[in-house]
């Protein structure tokens, strides 16, 4: 079996070019993803925003049982 040095070098060159282009495409998607996503999705809203859900007076979030929390989740969709 004859191993051609030229074919080996072409294969290595193809592999290197493939890896470089794959990395560049990954970085390009990362940049576009950063441009599309908001900077901080959990920041406090500005203007006349109101809280969408408030618990009944006297109850805190930690006092609710798991069943009550699940019922509220399905009822309000939060």
C-alpha positions in Angstrom: 0.0 0.0 0.0 1.4 3.3 -1.0 0.7 6.4 1.1 0.9 9.6 -0.8 2.4 12.5 1.0 0.5 14.9 -1.1 -2.9 13.3 -0.2 -1.9 13.3 3.5 -1.0 17.0 3.3 -4.3 17.8 1.5 -6.3 15.9 4.1 -4.5 17.8 7.0 -5.0 21.1 5.2 -8.7 20.3 4.7 -9.0 19.4 8.4 -7.4 22.7 9.5 -9.5 24.8 7.2 -12.7 22.9 8.3 -11.8 23.5 12.0 -11.0 27.2 11.5 -14.3 27.8 9.5 -16.3 25.9 12.1 -14.8 28.0 14.9 -15.5 31.3 13.0 -19.1 30.2 12.4 -19.5 29.4 16.1 -18.1 32.9 17.0 -20.4 34.5 14.4 -23.5 32.8 15.9 -22.3 33.8 19.4 -22.1 37.5 18.3 -25.5 37.4 16.7 -27.0 35.7 19.7 -25.7 38.4 21.9 -27.2 41.0 19.7 -30.6 39.3 19.6 -30.9 38.6 23.4 -31.7 41.5 25.8 -28.9 42.6 28.0 -30.6 41.7 31.3 -33.9 40.0 31.0 -34.5 40.1 34.7 -34.0 43.9 35.3 -36.7 46.0 36.9 -39.1 47.3 34.3 -39.3 51.1 33.8 -42.4 53.3 33.5 -45.8 52.3 34.8 -45.2 48.5 35.2 -47.0 46.7 37.9 -46.4 43.3 39.5 -48.4 40.6 37.7 -49.0 38.5 40.7 -49.2 39.2 44.4 -50.0 36.8 47.2 -53.0 37.2 49.5 -52.3 39.5 52.4 -50.6 37.7 55.3 -49.2 34.9 53.3 -45.6 34.7 52.1 -44.3 32.7 49.2 -42.6 30.2 51.6 -45.7 29.5 53.6 -47.6 27.9 50.6 -47.7 24.2 50.4 -46.5 22.4 47.3 -50.1 21.7 46.2 -51.1 25.4 46.6 -48.1 26.5 44.6 -48.9 24.1 41.8 -52.6 25.2 41.8 -51.4 28.9 41.5 -49.0 27.9 38.8 -51.7 26.3 36.7 -54.3 28.9 37.5 -52.2 32.0 36.6 -49.7 30.3 34.3 -46.7 31.6 36.1 
